[in-house]
Amino acid sequence: MAEGTIGSFLTKISNEVEKQMNDDLKSFDIDANELEFLIELRHHKNGKTFSKLAKELHVTDEKIKQIASKLEQKNLITVSDNTAVEADKGLDLCKKVEKHREETDQTITGMLSKDETLGLVNVLKKMLKSSENKDLY
């Protein structure tokens, strides 16, 4: 495999996973980006600033504002001073749909051996850490 194809493969896989999740989540009137946002807020009762969310979700501040606006309109979060706090409705929805994330992981890992799964996780963590260090998100 030529090194030049790795980025293309990762992009295609990422797009396919997001498409599958979005299809699964349509019945909940939420998309994968909105779910990731809610999951990130789940353990932060006092909320998180938009800038922290952007960094942790590897998106721009503008993208975070767009997602926050959608979630606020759906009464899933509240926003004050560029800080998002998960509302009870958001927490309930997050619990219901988070299983889709686990199912996607199981589909992926079901194709791999334990060693391959561990290797993949380690490589992905390394890539994310590298991109965080270079501010490439």
Helices and strands as residue ranges (DSSP letters): G 3-5, H 6-25, G 26-28, H 32-41, E 48-49, H 50-57, H 61-73, E 77-80, E 83-86, H 88-109, H 114-134
